[in-house]
Structures are given as structure tokens and as C-alpha cells.
Amino acid sequence: MCFEYMKEKKNCIDKNVLFIISNDRNNDMLFVGDNGTYRLNKNGEITKLKRKSD
């Protein structure tokens, strides 16, 4: 991602995402990594979500 409006020579950020944590519509926590997406529900259970290609 680069910021063209900045006058500095180094105006870009390298983004190498390793792990993302977010919430879904049901307010369950999602963990996204290279090997898949997992959901932590309100009961404390973690399940791997299936990909569309699976």
C-alpha cells in the first residue's frame, strides 16, 4: 500500500498478513490464517470453516 500524497521517498507499507482476528455477524470470533478460518463460538467451541473450494 502506497501513499502517493507523501513527499517522502519511502511512502509505501509492505503488508504481509500472518494472522487476522475479527468478529462475524453473530459476534463469534474468527481466526484467519494460512491454513484456514476458524470460529470460536459463545460456548468456547472452535470449529474450522469449510472453504468454498472444499
Helices and strands as residue ranges (DSSP letters): E 20-23, E 29-33, E 36-40, E 46-49
